[in-house]
Amino acid sequence: MAPTLRRVVALAPLRLRVRAGKDALERPVRWVAVSELEDPTPFLEGDELVLTTGMRLQPRDARAYVSRLVGRGVAGLGFGVGLGHESVPPELVEAAAGAGLPLVEVPRETPFISIGKAVSEMLAAERYEELGDAFAAQGRLTRAALRAGGMAAVVRRLAKEIHGWAALFDETGSVLHAVGDGADEGVAAVRGELGRLRAPGGAPATLALSGPHENVIVQPLGDQRRVSGFFAVGARRPFSPVGHTVVNTAGSLLALSMEHRRERLAAVRRVRAAVLRLLLAGERQAARETLVALPGGRAEAAFMEGGPIVVLACDPGDAEELQDALPGFTAPWDELVIALVPEAAAGPVIETAARDGRVGVSEPVDLSSLGTGLDQAQRALASAGPVMRFPDLAGQGLLTLVDPGLLSGFAASLLAPLREYGSRADLVESLRAYLACNGHWDAAAQRLGIHRHTLRYRMRRVAELLGRDLDDPAVRAELWVALAAPAPGPR
């Protein structure tokens, strides 16, 4: 923050005397400019203390001269006496007083360079103090990041440092932490901006929003390849250079913490997938011991001792969010999220899972029949509708009459050309949606989230690869049976 003109005038060695504009001495002085030009304003930026001896200044031009300085936004005018003028011209004093421009008399004994040096030293001291404040704030933020619950501690500390509010969001825009006066209103205001930052093709960028009562900064955490989250801050005053430094420091600490969080969640997902594999292999005790090693795993493992469970197969999503919602166990499986829920608690969990996508639901099964329940849930998910229960699947009784091994072999052989076609694994899911919608292009395309012309292209490619006519009812029946065959577990 620049020193005020009042502080400059108060320096005793300069022996300055205020002749006009005493009520405007709180203006900041960002530089000292010496000029004898009749119009120095083309060489000024504003907030300068302009020094002159008035060598070219005529009394009749005083009002126009002052008007030009005021229009440029100078901090004040210093008039040196004892050279061209023995005293400050009264016309200049009158003009400055009328315009509210501080006018300072500089005695002959005070060189202009002394005033420039004094202001320069004050600016350097202010800058040093600002840097000290910034380093101190960085230290406090770093210590906060090292505490337990470091991300929340950084957000709390940041809100205090900027005397406002701070909020941290994950990559989906969900609030992880929000602290400070006005945080609720601030979070609501920036949600739309997060949507723009998350839009496809939108490069991560820092947003600055200013209003009459608040100034807001929104920053992504991560880089253009992967955004791990966002954070936002808001304060009533505009952010100073120190404030921007503090915000950037917090952003770096939060980005590091979010990256660690992402890695930790990925590790937890791998452990959960291993627990599910152990359960499928009948290794219940090993699965329990592995699950209990996770935070909160002891309570989560209670489902292993209860009665029948229901298996849910959900669209890809955040398994931890579903796990936090209601009792049960979740784990990634292939490209799905699998939930094992006590039968009595299944209803609310199904509703929670269906809010953001589709979910397939098995019949109640014992843990010893987990493989059957998993297969049923995956088959149900492959059908149409946001929620499908396996007992409601038409024709599921017919499939139970076929040997699972033979059926799996038939399906693998029939669908192999689609699964081996380069990286276009979407051909299988496109075929599944097309058959589930009885060949209705618009309905199937809407379900897949693609244009119907794209779906038509994919189906032509499917027909070419399989060498079959998709309009033939017998071919459709074979393909539907193949798609409904039990899915083998991950290798």
N, C-alpha and C positions, 0 to 999 in steps of 0.2 A: 504494500500500500504506500503510495507516494506521500511525502510530508505535506502538510497544509501550509498555505501562505502565512497563517498566523504563527506557526512554528518558525518559519524563516524570519519574519519580522522581529520575533522575540529574541533572536540571536544578538546579544549585547555588543559583541565586537563590530558588528556591521553598522550599528547606529542608524538604523532605518526609522523613518517617521511616516506614519500613515496619514495621508492628506484627504482621502476620500474612500468610500466603500468599506467602512469598518464592519458592516454587517455581512460582508461576503468573504471574510478572511479564511473560511473553512475550505476553500477551494484547494484541490490538490495541485502541487507544482511538480510536473514531471520533467521539466528542463528549464534552462535559462537561455534566452536568446537575446543577443545584442544587435541592434539595427538602428541606423540613422535614416532609413528609407521613409519616404512619405507614406508608402503602403507596403509594410513587410509581410502582410498576410499570405501572399503566395508561397512564402518560405516557412510557414508555420503549420503545425498539426493540431494545435489546441492544448490547453493546460500548461502553456509556457508562461514564465515570468519574463516579460519583454522589457529590456533595459535600453534607454536612449538618453541622449543629452539634448535632444530637440534642435539639433543644428539646422535642419531644414523645415522645422515645424513653425508655421505662421499662426499667430493667435486666432485668426479668422478660420483656420482649418482644423481647430482643435476638436470640434464636435464631429466632423466627418472622420477624423483620425480615430477617435475613440469608438465611433460606431463600427468602423471596420474591424477593430480589435475585438469588440464584443461579438460581432458576427462570426469571427473565427474561433471564439471560445477560449480566449487566453485566460490564464489564472489571474493576472494582474499586470500593472504597468509600473516600472521603476524609472523615475526621472532624476537623472544626475544633475546637480546644480554646481555652480562655481566655474563653469566653462562658457557655454553659449548663453546661459541664463543664470543670474545670481539667485533666483528663486523660481519656484514652479509657477508658470503663468496661471493667473487666476482663471482665464478662459478654459484651460485644461482641467483645473480642479473642478470647475462648475460642470463641465461636460462629463467628467468621470463620475461625479456625484449623481448627476441626472441619469446616467446609464447603469449605475450600480456597479461600476468597475473599480476594484481596489487600485488606488494610486498611492505609490510609496515614494517618498523623497529620499534620494541617495546623496549623502554629503560628499564634498570634494575629496575628503580624506579616505573614502571607501572605494577602492578600485572595483570596477565591475567584475573583474576576474575573481575577487574575493567572494562575491556573492555566488558566482558559478561554482567555485570550489566547495563552498559551504553546502549548497544544494546537492552537489554531486556526492559529497560525503554522507549526507543524510539519506540520499537514495540508496547508497551502498549499504548503509547500516540497516535500512528498512529491508533491503533484499536479503541481507545476512540473517536478519531476524525471521524473515519468511522461510528461508531455507532451514533454519533451526527448527521452526515450527513443523515444517514438512517432515524433517528427519525424525522428530519426536513422534509425530503421528504415525509414520511408517513403523517405528519401533513398537508402538502400542498395538497396531494392527497385526504385526508379525507375532507378538506375544500372544495375542488372542487366537491366531491361527494354530498355535502350538498347544492350546488347551484341548481338553476333551470336548467333543462337539465343536470343533474348530470353525466350521462354516457358520454356524449360528452365532458363535462368539464374534467372528469378523463382521457379520452383518450388524450386530448390536453395537460394536465399537464404531463402525462406520457411521451409523446414524448419529452417534454422539459427536463424532468429529466434525460433521457437516451441519450439526444443529438442525436436523431434519429427519427424514425417514429413509429406510433402505429396505429392499426386498430382493430375494433370490428365487429364481425360477429354474425348474429343470428344462430339458430340451423340448418337452411338450407344452411348456407354458404353465404347468402346475406350480403353485407357490410352495416352496420349501420352507422359507423363513421370511417374515415381514415384521419390521420393528420401527417404532418411532411415531411421533405425532403426525397424523394424516396418512399413515401407511395404507389403511384400507381404501381410502379414496384414491391414493396414488396408484395402487395395484390395479384398481378398476380402470383408471385412466390409461394405463400403458398396455393393457391386454391387446388392444387393437394393433398397437405398434409391434408387439411380439408376433402377431399373426403375419404382418408384412415381412418381418425379418425371417420368419420360417417359410415363407412362400417359395415354391420351386424356382430356382434360378436367381433368387435374391442373395446377393453377396452379403455376408455379415458386415455390419457397419454400426458405428456409434451414432445414436440419435440424441439430439439436444432439443428439448421442447421448452419454450419460454412463454409465460403468461403474466398477467398483471399481479398475481398473488403467489406464483410458484415457478421454480425453474427445475427441470427434470432432465436427467441424463440416463439413457438406456444403452447398455453395452452387452454384446454377445460374449460368451465365454467359449474359447476354442478358436478354431480357424475355419477357413472356407471349406476344408474337407469334412470337418465334423464339428458341429456346434454342440457343446455339452450342456449348455444352459444359458441363462441370461440373468443380469442383475440391473436394478434400477435404483436411483437415488433422487430425492427431491428436497428442496430447501426454498425458503422464502426469498433469500438474497441470491443474486447471481453468484456463480462459483468463481472464486478468485483463482489465480495461478496455483496457489497452495492447495486450494480445494480440488482442482483438477488433478494435482499430483497425488493427493490422498485417495481420490476416487480411482485413479489408474493403479495405484499400489494395491488397493482392495481388489480390483479386478484381476490382477495377476495372482494374488493369493487364492481368490475364489476359483479361478480357472484351474489352478493346480489341485485344489481340493476336489473340484468336480471331476477332474481326470482320475484322481485316486478313487473317488466314489464309483466312477464307471468301472474301473478295474476291479474294485472290490465286489460290485454287484455281478460282474461277469464271473468272478471266481465262485460266488455264492450260487449262481445259476448252474455252474458245472457240478458243484457238490450236490445240488438238488437233483440234477439229472442222474448222477451216480446213485443217489438214494432210490430213485424210481427204478433203475435197473436192478438194484439189489432186491427190491420188493418183487419185481417180476421174476427174478431167479429164485424166489422163496427164501432169501437170506434176510429174514425179518430182524434178527438180533443185530446183524451187521448194519442194516439200514438204520435201526434205532440209534446205535452208537454214533454213526456218522451224522445223523440229523441233529442229535443232542449237542454236537460240537458247534453248531451254528448258533448265533445269538437268537434267543427265544425258541430254540429248537426243542427244548424239553417239554414245554407246553404244547408245541405243535405236534410232537410225536404221540400225543394222547389218542389220536384217531386210530392208531394201530391196536389199541386195547378195546375199542368199542365194538359195536355191532356192525351191521352191513354199512357199506360205503357206496357213494355214487361217484362215478368217474365223469369228469367234464373235459371235453376237448374244445379249446377256445382258439379264436383267431390270434395271430401273433400280437403280443402286448407285453405289458410290464407285469411279470408274475408277482413282484413284490407288492404292487398296488392291490392286486386281487387278494394276496395273502393277508395284507393288513386289514382288508375289509371285514372278513368273517372267518370263523374257525375252519381249519382244514390244512391241506398241504398242496403246494403248487410247484411245478417244475417244467422247464423247457423240454420238448420232445419233438425231434425233427424240427419243423418250422412252426410248431404249435405250442400252446401252453396247456398243460394237463393239470387238473385240480382233483384231488381226492378229498371228498367231503363226507362227514357223517350223514347218513340218510336224513336224520331229523333236521339238519341245518342246510340241506341242499337248496331249498326254495329261494331264500334270500341271496345265496351265492350265485345261483343261476341268473337272477335279476341283475346283480352287479356285473357279471361277466357279459351279459347281453346288451348292456348300455352302449358299449363301444364296439360291438361286433357280433359275430355269430357264435353259437355254442351248441355242441352236441352232447347229449346226456345219455348215460348208460342206464340199464336196470340196476337196482340195488344188488350188490355182489359182496361176497366175503372177500377178505384180503387175499385168501388163497386162490381166488378166481380173478385176480386183478387183470391178468392178460385178457380174459374174456371181456371184462368191463372196459378196458382200454380200446379193444377192437370195436366194441359196440359204440363207444363215444365217437371214435374217428369216423365210423360209417354214418352215424347220425349227423356229424358236422358236414359231411360231404353232400347232404341233401339240401333242398331249398328251405328257406325260412330262417329267421334270426335265432330261434330256439327250436331244436328238434330232439325229441326223446326217442331212443331206439325202439321201444315197444310200438311207437306210432309209425314206424317205417313200413310202408307197403312192400310186401314181398320178402321181408326179412326171414320169415319162417321157411321159405323155399331155399334160401341160401344155407340154412342150417342142415339141410338134407345132403349137401355136397361135402365130400371130404375136403377139409381146409387145405391140406397139402396139395391135392390135385387142383383145387380152385386157385390157389396162389400161383401154381406153376402155369396154369392156363392164362391167368391175368398177366403174369410177367412176360410170357411169350407174345401175347397179343399186343400189349402196349409197349414192348421194347423199342420199336422204331420211333415212337414219340419221345421216350425218355432218353434215347441215344442221339436225338437230333440236336447236335451242337449244344448250345446253352439255353435252348428254347424249352425249358421245363414247363413254361406256361401253357404249352399245347395240351397237356393232360388236364389241367384245371379248366382250361377253356372248353375242352370236350365235355368235362363233367357238368359244367354250368349249362352248356348247350343241350345236353340230354335231360338234365333236371328240369329245364324249362320247356321240354317237349319241342325243341327246335324253333322256339320263338326268338328271333334275333334280338329284338329290342329288350325283352326281359332278361335274356342271358347277358347281353352287353352291359345292361345297367347293373346287374349283379356283380360283374367283373370290374366295373368302373372303366370300361373302354368304349370306343365308338363301334357301332354295329358293323361298319365297313372293315374295321380291324378284325372283328370276330369272324366275318365272312372269309377274310384272307386266311385266318388261322384254320378254319374248318376245311378250306380247300387244301391246305397243306397237310392236314390230318388225313384226309381222304387219299391224297397222293402217297403219303408215307405208308398207310395201311393197305392201300390197294383195294379199298372197299367203298361202297356207295352208302353214304350216311343217310340217304333218304329211304333205304331199305329197312323195314321194321325189324327183320331178323338180325341185321347188322347192329342196329341200335340196341336190341336186347342183349346181344353178346357183349357189346361194349359196356353196357350198364352193369352186367354181371361182373365183368372184369374190373370195373372201377369200384364195385362194392365188395370185392374180395378182401380178405383180411390183409392188412398192411404189415409187412415184416418189420420187426424192430430195428433200430439203428445198429449198424455194424460197429 
